[in-house]
Amino acid sequence: MERGSLKPVDRLTMRKVLRDAFKTPPRMKDLLLAINRDFDDYYGMGDDYPEAVQKLVDRANEELWWMELLAAAHTARPTDPLLAEFAAEFNLAPIPVETTARGTERIPAGDLEAKVRAANPMLDVLVWRTRLGEIEGRVCRVECPPGKARGTGFLVGPDVVITNYHVVKDVIDGTWAPEHVLLRFDYKVLSDGVKLGEDKTYSLAADWLIDHSPYSAHDLEAIPTGEPAVDELDYALMRTAGAPGREPLFPGDPNSAARGWIEVPPGRAELDFGRQKALFIVQHPDGKPMQVALDTDSITGVFGNQTRLRYRTNTEGGSSGSPCFGPDWQWIALHHSGDPMYGGPQYPARWNQGILVSAIVNLLEQRGKLVALGSR
């Protein structure tokens, strides 16, 4: 999405979603201060609050900084579903995509509710968007060196990020120093390369490597000759410098929620993979801004030793290390690979593959490292 003026209907929508998300003048003032503007400069003394917001949006549109305003608003209120839906129309919130015969395509806003209900008839689309808003702030680009995307990672504790072993293998084996790794949250970039909003970056702590498990040689085989061992789970559990999970999503806003982290489902809940097939993946494909890939008929099988899950939900390079969720947003797998025979549109991938959370939890428990997870 490139810069330009809002259509009249979009100006009306933006006024409404901003008023609903920031219900009082002081809260709107805090939002504007965070982008170095003063709300008082955009309306008259006798204006009521709706008139003030109308004038604010009209000025932002005329002066072409409405995207900065919208990006900041969504960052400050990521769980507001109507604000998120509007922001996603301009690539400023995670974009829902699906795999079709033509490749990966955006799901039109009008079709999303049907997709969500197909995955889980009990889940309203507004609840679905609210949960996605909580999750998106916990997912990051893993860069090595800074600026070069290697994969995706996500918080599983206040200061703990998980990604794939193969994403940071060069750091674990000493080819790259840990100082070369950067974890970038809240990444928003337009198609013209202009960055919007303030992304937040974290480096690794001095004692950064909590635990790791390599991938299996069987993961590289086009036709696997065996199953990976239970300690070949392709993960790296890394400690960050600072505690991003406890920090506010929108510094400067006294009403900002903490970033939080993704928790292991209580009781290590497992899906009935024979019945529930939907899978959602929140990812930075090809290092791009965040997407959420949906497939309501995704899961195709699970390995006999309960280490790997196979599914159809679309991924790209850079998606390694993304969280995979079941139909009610419980974390069930760590995405780590695709079909080794994939060769572009003429040779489409037969499957994608993730590491089951239960397998990771079991190995961490055996190693005495389970305490690193924030939900433990």
Buried (B, 14 or more C-beta within 10 A) or exposed (E): BEBEEBEEEBBEBBBBBBBEBBEEBEBBBBBBEBBEBEBEEBBEEEEEBEEBBBBBBBBBBEEEBBBBBBBBBBBBBBBBBBBBBBBBBBBBBBBBBBBEEEEBEBBEEEEBEEBBBBBBEEBEBBBBBBBBBBBBBBBBBBBBEEEEBBBBBBBBBBBBBBBBBBBBBBBBEEEBEBEBBBBBBBBBBBEEEEEBBBBBBBBBBEEBBBBBBBBBEBBEEEEBEEBBEBBBBBBBBBBBBBBBBBBBBBEEBEEBBBBBBBBBBEEEBBBEBEEBBBBBBBBBBEBBBBBBBBBBEBBBEBBEEBBBBBBBBBBBEBBBBBBBBBBBBBBBBBBBBBBBEEEEEEEEBBBBBBBBBBBBBBBBBEEEBBEBBBBB
